[in-house]
C-alpha cells in the first residue's frame, strides 16, 4: 500500500488513520478535515478498532 502514504501529499485535508489489506479488498479509515481547521481531529479517532478486529478474528466459520 505504497499509495496509501502519499494521499496527504496530494490531498492535504486528508489525515490517514489505519488500513487493513484483505485478500480481495482493503479497509481504510481516514479523516477528511476542513480547510479552515486543518489540525482538528476528533478527541478519540479510534476508540474500539482493536476490539472489533479481535472479535472478527475469533468468530467461528
PQR file with spaces between the fields and no chain letter, atoms N, CA, C, O and H, PARSE charges and radii, in Angstrom:
ATOM       1  N    UNK     1       0.829   -1.196    0.000 -0.4000 1.5000
ATOM       2  CA   UNK     1       0.000    0.000    0.000 -0.0000 2.0000
ATOM       3  C    UNK     1       0.872    1.258    0.000  0.5500 1.7000
ATOM       4  O    UNK     1       0.683    2.153    0.824 -0.5500 1.4000
ATOM       5  N    UNK     2       1.800    1.316   -0.904 -0.4000 1.5000
ATOM       6  CA   UNK     2       2.659    2.500   -1.002 -0.0000 2.0000
ATOM       7  C    UNK     2       1.843    3.758   -1.281  0.5500 1.7000
ATOM       8  O    UNK     2       2.173    4.836   -0.786 -0.5500 1.4000
ATOM       9  H    UNK     2       1.954    0.589   -1.573  0.4000 1.0000
ATOM      10  N    UNK     3       0.800    3.625   -2.057 -0.4000 1.5000
ATOM      11  CA   UNK     3      -0.033    4.778   -2.420 -0.0000 2.0000
ATOM      12  C    UNK     3      -0.699    5.375   -1.186  0.5500 1.7000
ATOM      13  O    UNK     3      -0.874    6.591   -1.109 -0.5500 1.4000
ATOM      14  H    UNK     3       0.533    2.750   -2.459  0.4000 1.0000
ATOM      15  N    UNK     4      -1.070    4.543   -0.223 -0.4000 1.5000
ATOM      16  CA   UNK     4      -1.755    5.000    0.995 -0.0000 2.0000
ATOM      17  C    UNK     4      -1.007    6.159    1.643  0.5500 1.7000
ATOM      18  O    UNK     4      -1.617    7.158    2.022 -0.5500 1.4000
ATOM      19  H    UNK     4      -0.928    3.555   -0.286  0.4000 1.0000
ATOM      20  N    UNK     5       0.289    6.030    1.769 -0.4000 1.5000
ATOM      21  CA   UNK     5       1.089    7.045    2.459 -0.0000 2.0000
ATOM      22  C    UNK     5       1.256    8.339    1.664  0.5500 1.7000
ATOM      23  O    UNK     5       1.667    9.355    2.224 -0.5500 1.4000
ATOM      24  H    UNK     5       0.784    5.218    1.461  0.4000 1.0000
ATOM      25  N    UNK     6       0.947    8.317    0.378 -0.4000 1.5000
ATOM      26  CA   UNK     6       1.095    9.526   -0.441 -0.0000 2.0000
ATOM      27  C    UNK     6      -0.186   10.347   -0.541  0.5500 1.7000
ATOM      28  O    UNK     6      -0.156   11.451   -1.084 -0.5500 1.4000
ATOM      29  H    UNK     6       0.613    7.491   -0.077  0.4000 1.0000
ATOM      30  N    UNK     7      -1.298    9.848   -0.040 -0.4000 1.5000
ATOM      31  CA   UNK     7      -2.570   10.577   -0.150 -0.0000 2.0000
ATOM      32  C    UNK     7      -2.472   11.994    0.409  0.5500 1.7000
ATOM      33  O    UNK     7      -2.899   12.922   -0.278 -0.5500 1.4000
ATOM      34  H    UNK     7      -1.322    8.951    0.401  0.4000 1.0000
ATOM      35  N    UNK     8      -1.936   12.223    1.613 -0.4000 1.5000
ATOM      36  CA   UNK     8      -1.866   13.597    2.132 -0.0000 2.0000
ATOM      37  C    UNK     8      -0.996   14.537    1.292  0.5500 1.7000
ATOM      38  O    UNK     8      -1.177   15.754    1.347 -0.5500 1.4000
ATOM      39  H    UNK     8      -1.589   11.469    2.171  0.4000 1.0000
ATOM      40  N    UNK     9      -0.068   13.997    0.528 -0.4000 1.5000
ATOM      41  CA   UNK     9       0.739   14.848   -0.348 -0.0000 2.0000
ATOM      42  C    UNK     9      -0.119   15.477   -1.438  0.5500 1.7000
ATOM      43  O    UNK     9       0.121   16.611   -1.853 -0.5500 1.4000
ATOM      44  H    UNK     9       0.080   13.009    0.483  0.4000 1.0000
ATOM      45  N    UNK    10      -1.111   14.738   -1.894 -0.4000 1.5000
ATOM      46  CA   UNK    10      -1.995   15.209   -2.961 -0.0000 2.0000
ATOM      47  C    UNK    10      -3.260   15.860   -2.422  0.5500 1.7000
ATOM      48  O    UNK    10      -3.846   16.725   -3.074 -0.5500 1.4000
ATOM      49  H    UNK    10      -1.305   13.816   -1.557  0.4000 1.0000
ATOM      50  N    UNK    11      -3.676   15.447   -1.241 -0.4000 1.5000
ATOM      51  CA   UNK    11      -4.890   15.962   -0.605 -0.0000 2.0000
ATOM      52  C    UNK    11      -4.546   16.350    0.830  0.5500 1.7000
ATOM      53  O    UNK    11      -4.742   15.540    1.736 -0.5500 1.4000
ATOM      54  H    UNK    11      -3.200   14.745   -0.712  0.4000 1.0000
ATOM      55  N    UNK    12      -4.038   17.565    1.067 -0.4000 1.5000
ATOM      56  CA   UNK    12      -3.577   17.958    2.399 -0.0000 2.0000
ATOM      57  C    UNK    12      -4.677   18.015    3.454  0.5500 1.7000
ATOM      58  O    UNK    12      -4.373   18.116    4.643 -0.5500 1.4000
ATOM      59  H    UNK    12      -3.879   18.222    0.331  0.4000 1.0000
ATOM      60  N    UNK    13      -5.917   17.956    3.063 -0.4000 1.5000
ATOM      61  CA   UNK    13      -7.032   17.967    4.006 -0.0000 2.0000
ATOM      62  C    UNK    13      -7.426   16.560    4.443  0.5500 1.7000
ATOM      63  O    UNK    13      -8.453   16.387    5.099 -0.5500 1.4000
ATOM      64  H    UNK    13      -6.164   17.874    2.097  0.4000 1.0000
ATOM      65  N    UNK    14      -6.632   15.558    4.094 -0.4000 1.5000
ATOM      66  CA   UNK    14      -6.893   14.176    4.486 -0.0000 2.0000
ATOM      67  C    UNK    14      -5.834   13.739    5.488  0.5500 1.7000
ATOM      68  O    UNK    14      -4.639   13.935    5.269 -0.5500 1.4000
ATOM      69  H    UNK    14      -5.797   15.699    3.562  0.4000 1.0000
ATOM      70  N    UNK    15      -6.286   13.142    6.595 -0.4000 1.5000
ATOM      71  CA   UNK    15      -5.388   12.577    7.604 -0.0000 2.0000
ATOM      72  C    UNK    15      -5.602   11.068    7.615  0.5500 1.7000
ATOM      73  O    UNK    15      -6.732   10.596    7.734 -0.5500 1.4000
ATOM      74  H    UNK    15      -7.257   12.983    6.773  0.4000 1.0000
ATOM      75  N    UNK    16      -4.527   10.327    7.492 -0.4000 1.5000
ATOM      76  CA   UNK    16      -4.601    8.873    7.464 -0.0000 2.0000
ATOM      77  C    UNK    16      -4.682    8.323    8.877  0.5500 1.7000
ATOM      78  O    UNK    16      -4.034    8.828    9.794 -0.5500 1.4000
ATOM      79  H    UNK    16      -3.609   10.710    7.395  0.4000 1.0000
ATOM      80  N    UNK    17      -5.481    7.288    9.038 -0.4000 1.5000
ATOM      81  CA   UNK    17      -5.579    6.639   10.342 -0.0000 2.0000
ATOM      82  C    UNK    17      -5.009    5.231   10.207  0.5500 1.7000
ATOM      83  O    UNK    17      -3.824    5.028   10.471 -0.5500 1.4000
ATOM      84  H    UNK    17      -6.008    6.878    8.293  0.4000 1.0000
ATOM      85  N    UNK    18      -5.804    4.269    9.811 -0.4000 1.5000
ATOM      86  CA   UNK    18      -5.333    2.887    9.690 -0.0000 2.0000
ATOM      87  C    UNK    18      -5.859    2.278    8.398  0.5500 1.7000
ATOM      88  O    UNK    18      -6.820    2.767    7.803 -0.5500 1.4000
ATOM      89  H    UNK    18      -6.767    4.433    9.596  0.4000 1.0000
ATOM      90  N    UNK    19      -5.202    1.194    7.977 -0.4000 1.5000
ATOM      91  CA   UNK    19      -5.717    0.410    6.865 -0.0000 2.0000
ATOM      92  C    UNK    19      -5.400   -1.050    7.117  0.5500 1.7000
ATOM      93  O    UNK    19      -4.458   -1.384    7.835 -0.5500 1.4000
ATOM      94  H    UNK    19      -4.422    0.797    8.460  0.4000 1.0000
ATOM      95  N    UNK    20      -6.207   -1.921    6.510 -0.4000 1.5000
ATOM      96  CA   UNK    20      -6.006   -3.359    6.634 -0.0000 2.0000
ATOM      97  C    UNK    20      -6.230   -3.975    5.262  0.5500 1.7000
ATOM      98  O    UNK    20      -7.308   -3.837    4.684 -0.5500 1.4000
ATOM      99  H    UNK    20      -6.973   -1.650    5.926  0.4000 1.0000
ATOM     100  N    UNK    21      -5.215   -4.654    4.740 -0.4000 1.5000
ATOM     101  CA   UNK    21      -5.351   -5.337    3.455 -0.0000 2.0000
ATOM     102  C    UNK    21      -6.006   -6.690    3.677  0.5500 1.7000
ATOM     103  O    UNK    21      -5.590   -7.468    4.536 -0.5500 1.4000
ATOM     104  H    UNK    21      -4.339   -4.766    5.209  0.4000 1.0000
ATOM     105  N    UNK    22      -7.028   -6.952    2.894 -0.4000 1.5000
ATOM     106  CA   UNK    22      -7.723   -8.230    2.921 -0.0000 2.0000
ATOM     107  C    UNK    22      -7.376   -8.953    1.614  0.5500 1.7000
ATOM     108  O    UNK    22      -6.760   -8.352    0.734 -0.5500 1.4000
ATOM     109  H    UNK    22      -7.366   -6.320    2.196  0.4000 1.0000
ATOM     110  N    UNK    23      -7.757  -10.221    1.468 -0.4000 1.5000
ATOM     111  CA   UNK    23      -7.395  -10.941    0.234 -0.0000 2.0000
ATOM     112  C    UNK    23      -7.898  -10.284   -1.054  0.5500 1.7000
ATOM     113  O    UNK    23      -7.206  -10.306   -2.072 -0.5500 1.4000
ATOM     114  H    UNK    23      -8.258  -10.709    2.182  0.4000 1.0000
ATOM     115  N    UNK    24      -9.098   -9.701   -1.013 -0.4000 1.5000
ATOM     116  CA   UNK    24      -9.639   -9.138   -2.252 -0.0000 2.0000
ATOM     117  C    UNK    24     -10.170   -7.714   -2.104  0.5500 1.7000
ATOM     118  O    UNK    24     -10.888   -7.236   -2.982 -0.5500 1.4000
ATOM     119  H    UNK    24      -9.660   -9.683   -0.186  0.4000 1.0000
ATOM     120  N    UNK    25      -9.834   -7.029   -1.014 -0.4000 1.5000
ATOM     121  CA   UNK    25     -10.253   -5.641   -0.816 -0.0000 2.0000
ATOM     122  C    UNK    25      -9.435   -5.016    0.316  0.5500 1.7000
ATOM     123  O    UNK    25      -8.598   -5.676    0.932 -0.5500 1.4000
ATOM     124  H    UNK    25      -9.251   -7.418   -0.300  0.4000 1.0000
ATOM     125  N    UNK    26      -9.692   -3.747    0.576 -0.4000 1.5000
ATOM     126  CA   UNK    26      -8.953   -3.011    1.600 -0.0000 2.0000
ATOM     127  C    UNK    26      -9.937   -2.278    2.493  0.5500 1.7000
ATOM     128  O    UNK    26     -10.932   -1.741    2.005 -0.5500 1.4000
ATOM     129  H    UNK    26     -10.373   -3.211    0.076  0.4000 1.0000
ATOM     130  N    UNK    27      -9.675   -2.247    3.802 -0.4000 1.5000
ATOM     131  CA   UNK    27     -10.438   -1.433    4.749 -0.0000 2.0000
ATOM     132  C    UNK    27      -9.579   -0.218    5.090  0.5500 1.7000
ATOM     133  O    UNK    27      -8.401   -0.358    5.420 -0.5500 1.4000
ATOM     134  H    UNK    27      -8.867   -2.684    4.199  0.4000 1.0000
ATOM     135  N    UNK    28     -10.169    0.969    5.010 -0.4000 1.5000
ATOM     136  CA   UNK    28      -9.438    2.204    5.286 -0.0000 2.0000
ATOM     137  C    UNK    28     -10.208    3.066    6.265  0.5500 1.7000
ATOM     138  O    UNK    28     -11.437    3.115    6.234 -0.5500 1.4000
ATOM     139  H    UNK    28     -11.125    1.083    4.742  0.4000 1.0000
ATOM     140  N    UNK    29      -9.477    3.744    7.135 -0.4000 1.5000
ATOM     141  CA   UNK    29     -10.064    4.806    7.953 -0.0000 2.0000
ATOM     142  C    UNK    29      -9.200    6.031    7.717  0.5500 1.7000
ATOM     143  O    UNK    29      -7.994    6.022    7.963 -0.5500 1.4000
ATOM     144  H    UNK    29      -8.478    3.704    7.160  0.4000 1.0000
ATOM     145  N    UNK    30      -9.839    7.075    7.238 -0.4000 1.5000
ATOM     146  CA   UNK    30      -9.141    8.336    7.049 -0.0000 2.0000
ATOM     147  C    UNK    30     -10.073    9.461    7.448  0.5500 1.7000
ATOM     148  O    UNK    30     -11.290    9.286    7.508 -0.5500 1.4000
ATOM     149  H    UNK    30     -10.819    7.082    7.038  0.4000 1.0000
ATOM     150  N    UNK    31      -9.496   10.608    7.718 -0.4000 1.5000
ATOM     151  CA   UNK    31     -10.257   11.774    8.177 -0.0000 2.0000
ATOM     152  C    UNK    31     -10.167   12.855    7.122  0.5500 1.7000
ATOM     153  O    UNK    31      -9.075   13.226    6.692 -0.5500 1.4000
ATOM     154  H    UNK    31      -8.507   10.751    7.669  0.4000 1.0000
ATOM     155  N    UNK    32     -11.317   13.358    6.707 -0.4000 1.5000
ATOM     156  CA   UNK    32     -11.373   14.491    5.790 -0.0000 2.0000
ATOM     157  C    UNK    32     -11.689   15.704    6.645  0.5500 1.7000
ATOM     158  O    UNK    32     -12.762   15.802    7.241 -0.5500 1.4000
ATOM     159  H    UNK    32     -12.204   13.056    7.056  0.4000 1.0000
ATOM     160  N    UNK    33     -10.746   16.616    6.693 -0.4000 1.5000
ATOM     161  CA   UNK    33     -10.886   17.762    7.587 -0.0000 2.0000
ATOM     162  C    UNK    33     -11.172   19.030    6.796  0.5500 1.7000
ATOM     163  O    UNK    33     -10.950   19.085    5.587 -0.5500 1.4000
ATOM     164  H    UNK    33      -9.875   16.536    6.209  0.4000 1.0000
ATOM     165  N    UNK    34     -11.650   20.015    7.470 -0.4000 1.5000
ATOM     166  CA   UNK    34     -11.972   21.301    6.864 -0.0000 2.0000
ATOM     167  C    UNK    34     -10.694   22.047    6.501  0.5500 1.7000
ATOM     168  O    UNK    34      -9.695   21.969    7.215 -0.5500 1.4000
ATOM     169  H    UNK    34     -11.830   19.971    8.453  0.4000 1.0000
ATOM     170  N    UNK    35     -10.735   22.755    5.409 -0.4000 1.5000
ATOM     171  CA   UNK    35      -9.598   23.600    5.040 -0.0000 2.0000
ATOM     172  C    UNK    35      -9.416   24.722    6.056  0.5500 1.7000
ATOM     173  O    UNK    35      -8.313   25.250    6.205 -0.5500 1.4000
ATOM     174  H    UNK    35     -11.547   22.818    4.829  0.4000 1.0000
ATOM     175  N    UNK    36     -10.495   25.093    6.760 -0.4000 1.5000
ATOM     176  CA   UNK    36     -10.427   26.166    7.752 -0.0000 2.0000
ATOM     177  C    UNK    36      -9.766   25.722    9.052  0.5500 1.7000
ATOM     178  O    UNK    36      -9.217   26.546    9.783 -0.5500 1.4000
ATOM     179  H    UNK    36     -11.391   24.664    6.639  0.4000 1.0000
ATOM     180  N    UNK    37      -9.815   24.428    9.344 -0.4000 1.5000
ATOM     181  CA   UNK    37      -9.264   23.912   10.598 -0.0000 2.0000
ATOM     182  C    UNK    37      -8.446   22.657   10.296  0.5500 1.7000
ATOM     183  O    UNK    37      -8.878   21.559   10.646 -0.5500 1.4000
ATOM     184  H    UNK    37     -10.260   23.758    8.751  0.4000 1.0000
ATOM     185  N    UNK    38      -7.288   22.781    9.663 -0.4000 1.5000
ATOM     186  CA   UNK    38      -6.548   21.614    9.183 -0.0000 2.0000
ATOM     187  C    UNK    38      -5.984   20.704   10.265  0.5500 1.7000
ATOM     188  O    UNK    38      -5.607   19.574    9.955 -0.5500 1.4000
ATOM     189  H    UNK    38      -6.937   23.673    9.379  0.4000 1.0000
ATOM     190  N    UNK    39      -5.908   21.140   11.516 -0.4000 1.5000
ATOM     191  CA   UNK    39      -5.325   20.298   12.560 -0.0000 2.0000
ATOM     192  C    UNK    39      -6.345   19.808   13.577  0.5500 1.7000
ATOM     193  O    UNK    39      -5.969   19.437   14.689 -0.5500 1.4000
ATOM     194  H    UNK    39      -6.214   22.058   11.768  0.4000 1.0000
ATOM     195  N    UNK    40      -7.604   19.797   13.231 -0.4000 1.5000
ATOM     196  CA   UNK    40      -8.650   19.397   14.163 -0.0000 2.0000
ATOM     197  C    UNK    40      -9.024   17.943   13.903  0.5500 1.7000
ATOM     198  O    UNK    40      -9.383   17.575   12.785 -0.5500 1.4000
ATOM     199  H    UNK    40      -7.910   20.099   12.328  0.4000 1.0000
ATOM     200  N    UNK    41      -8.939   17.129   14.935 -0.4000 1.5000
ATOM     201  CA   UNK    41      -9.356   15.733   14.883 -0.0000 2.0000
ATOM     202  C    UNK    41     -10.346   15.469   16.004  0.5500 1.7000
ATOM     203  O    UNK    41     -10.376   16.206   16.990 -0.5500 1.4000
ATOM     204  H    UNK    41      -8.648   17.428   15.844  0.4000 1.0000
ATOM     205  N    UNK    42     -11.154   14.431   15.865 -0.4000 1.5000
ATOM     206  CA   UNK    42     -11.989   14.040   16.997 -0.0000 2.0000
ATOM     207  C    UNK    42     -11.109   13.709   18.200  0.5500 1.7000
ATOM     208  O    UNK    42      -9.936   13.375   18.035 -0.5500 1.4000
ATOM     209  H    UNK    42     -11.130   13.833   15.064  0.4000 1.0000
ATOM     210  N    UNK    43     -11.664   13.800   19.401 -0.4000 1.5000
ATOM     211  CA   UNK    43     -10.869   13.549   20.606 -0.0000 2.0000
ATOM     212  C    UNK    43     -10.285   12.149   20.633  0.5500 1.7000
ATOM     213  O    UNK    43      -9.150   11.965   21.072 -0.5500 1.4000
ATOM     214  H    UNK    43     -12.617   14.072   19.535  0.4000 1.0000
ATOM     215  N    UNK    44     -11.030   11.166   20.176 -0.4000 1.5000
ATOM     216  CA   UNK    44     -10.573    9.788   20.174 -0.0000 2.0000
ATOM     217  C    UNK    44     -10.929    9.171   18.826  0.5500 1.7000
ATOM     218  O    UNK    44     -12.005    8.587   18.700 -0.5500 1.4000
ATOM     219  H    UNK    44     -11.952   11.316   19.820  0.4000 1.0000
ATOM     220  N    UNK    45     -10.073    9.277   17.817 -0.4000 1.5000
ATOM     221  CA   UNK    45     -10.446    8.822   16.488 -0.0000 2.0000
ATOM     222  C    UNK    45     -10.618    7.318   16.342  0.5500 1.7000
ATOM     223  O    UNK    45     -11.291    6.875   15.410 -0.5500 1.4000
ATOM     224  H    UNK    45      -9.199    9.751   17.919  0.4000 1.0000
ATOM     225  N    UNK    46     -10.026    6.504   17.241 -0.4000 1.5000
ATOM     226  CA   UNK    46     -10.143    5.051   17.121 -0.0000 2.0000
ATOM     227  C    UNK    46     -10.499    4.433   18.471  0.5500 1.7000
ATOM     228  O    UNK    46      -9.652    3.759   19.057 -0.5500 1.4000
ATOM     229  H    UNK    46      -9.480    6.863   17.997  0.4000 1.0000
ATOM     230  N    UNK    47     -11.693    4.626   18.986 -0.4000 1.5000
ATOM     231  CA   UNK    47     -11.989    4.141   20.330 -0.0000 2.0000
ATOM     232  C    UNK    47     -12.049    2.628   20.472  0.5500 1.7000
ATOM     233  O    UNK    47     -11.772    2.115   21.556 -0.5500 1.4000
ATOM     234  H    UNK    47     -12.381    5.173   18.510  0.4000 1.0000
ATOM     235  N    UNK    48     -12.404    1.887   19.413 -0.4000 1.5000
ATOM     236  CA   UNK    48     -12.566    0.448   19.600 -0.0000 2.0000
ATOM     237  C    UNK    48     -12.142   -0.357   18.380  0.5500 1.7000
ATOM     238  O    UNK    48     -12.703   -1.427   18.144 -0.5500 1.4000
ATOM     239  H    UNK    48     -12.629    2.303   18.532  0.4000 1.0000
ATOM     240  N    UNK    49     -11.193    0.104   17.610 -0.4000 1.5000
ATOM     241  CA   UNK    49     -10.741   -0.630   16.435 -0.0000 2.0000
ATOM     242  C    UNK    49     -10.171   -1.980   16.830  0.5500 1.7000
ATOM     243  O    UNK    49     -10.475   -2.982   16.183 -0.5500 1.4000
ATOM     244  H    UNK    49     -10.738    0.973   17.803  0.4000 1.0000
ATOM     245  N    UNK    50      -9.355   -2.037   17.869 -0.4000 1.5000
ATOM     246  CA   UNK    50      -8.753   -3.295   18.297 -0.0000 2.0000
ATOM     247  C    UNK    50      -9.773   -4.329   18.707  0.5500 1.7000
ATOM     248  O    UNK    50      -9.622   -5.506   18.381 -0.5500 1.4000
ATOM     249  H    UNK    50      -9.108   -1.223   18.394  0.4000 1.0000
ATOM     250  N    UNK    51     -10.817   -3.913   19.422 -0.4000 1.5000
ATOM     251  CA   UNK    51     -11.820   -4.871   19.866 -0.0000 2.0000
ATOM     252  C    UNK    51     -12.632   -5.393   18.690  0.5500 1.7000
ATOM     253  O    UNK    51     -13.021   -6.561   18.691 -0.5500 1.4000
ATOM     254  H    UNK    51     -10.939   -2.956   19.686  0.4000 1.0000
ATOM     255  N    UNK    52     -12.898   -4.567   17.692 -0.4000 1.5000
ATOM     256  CA   UNK    52     -13.613   -5.046   16.515 -0.0000 2.0000
ATOM     257  C    UNK    52     -12.774   -6.069   15.771  0.5500 1.7000
ATOM     258  O    UNK    52     -13.292   -7.096   15.332 -0.5500 1.4000
ATOM     259  H    UNK    52     -12.582   -3.618   17.691  0.4000 1.0000
ATOM     260  N    UNK    53     -11.498   -5.803   15.626 -0.4000 1.5000
ATOM     261  CA   UNK    53     -10.621   -6.728   14.918 -0.0000 2.0000
ATOM     262  C    UNK    53     -10.526   -8.046   15.680  0.5500 1.7000
ATOM     263  O    UNK    53     -10.585   -9.115   15.074 -0.5500 1.4000
ATOM     264  H    UNK    53     -11.077   -4.969   15.982  0.4000 1.0000
ATOM     265  N    UNK    54     -10.380   -7.982   16.983 -0.4000 1.5000
ATOM     266  CA   UNK    54     -10.286   -9.197   17.788 -0.0000 2.0000
ATOM     267  C    UNK    54     -11.562  -10.015   17.676  0.5500 1.7000
ATOM     268  O    UNK    54     -11.504  -11.239   17.554 -0.5500 1.4000
ATOM     269  H    UNK    54     -10.331   -7.114   17.476  0.4000 1.0000
ATOM     270  N    UNK    55     -12.705   -9.360   17.715 -0.4000 1.5000
ATOM     271  CA   UNK    55     -13.976  -10.074   17.605 -0.0000 2.0000
ATOM     272  C    UNK    55     -14.092  -10.747   16.246  0.5500 1.7000
ATOM     273  O    UNK    55     -14.572  -11.877   16.158 -0.5500 1.4000
ATOM     274  H    UNK    55     -12.752   -8.366   17.814  0.4000 1.0000
ATOM     275  N    UNK    56     -13.663  -10.077   15.192 -0.4000 1.5000
ATOM     276  CA   UNK    56     -13.735  -10.649   13.851 -0.0000 2.0000
ATOM     277  C    UNK    56     -12.834  -11.869   13.736  0.5500 1.7000
ATOM     278  O    UNK    56     -13.221  -12.870   13.134 -0.5500 1.4000
ATOM     279  H    UNK    56     -13.273   -9.159   15.264  0.4000 1.0000
ATOM     280  N    UNK    57     -11.644  -11.794   14.304 -0.4000 1.5000
ATOM     281  CA   UNK    57     -10.707  -12.903   14.207 -0.0000 2.0000
ATOM     282  C    UNK    57     -11.149  -14.114   15.016  0.5500 1.7000
ATOM     283  O    UNK    57     -10.711  -15.229   14.731 -0.5500 1.4000
ATOM     284  H    UNK    57     -11.330  -10.980   14.793  0.4000 1.0000
ATOM     285  N    UNK    58     -12.001  -13.929   16.011 -0.4000 1.5000
ATOM     286  CA   UNK    58     -12.393  -15.029   16.880 -0.0000 2.0000
ATOM     287  C    UNK    58     -13.706  -15.688   16.471  0.5500 1.7000
ATOM     288  O    UNK    58     -14.131  -16.651   17.111 -0.5500 1.4000
ATOM     289  H    UNK    58     -12.357  -13.024   16.242  0.4000 1.0000
ATOM     290  N    UNK    59     -14.351  -15.198   15.432 -0.4000 1.5000
ATOM     291  CA   UNK    59     -15.635  -15.765   15.021 -0.0000 2.0000
ATOM     292  C    UNK    59     -15.434  -17.129   14.375  0.5500 1.7000
ATOM     293  O    UNK    59     -14.465  -17.336   13.645 -0.5500 1.4000
ATOM     294  H    UNK    59     -14.006  -14.416   14.913  0.4000 1.0000
ATOM     295  N    UNK    60     -16.344  -18.057   14.639 -0.4000 1.5000
ATOM     296  CA   UNK    60     -16.301  -19.374   14.005 -0.0000 2.0000
ATOM     297  C    UNK    60     -16.899  -19.288   12.608  0.5500 1.7000
ATOM     298  O    UNK    60     -17.827  -18.516   12.369 -0.5500 1.4000
ATOM     299  H    UNK    60     -17.131  -17.888   15.232  0.4000 1.0000
ATOM     300  N    UNK    61     -16.368  -20.076   11.695 -0.4000 1.5000
ATOM     301  CA   UNK    61     -16.864  -20.054   10.306 -0.0000 2.0000
ATOM     302  C    UNK    61     -18.096  -20.911   10.150  0.5500 1.7000
ATOM     303  O    UNK    61     -18.645  -21.009    9.052 -0.5500 1.4000
ATOM     304  H    UNK    61     -15.614  -20.703   11.889  0.4000 1.0000
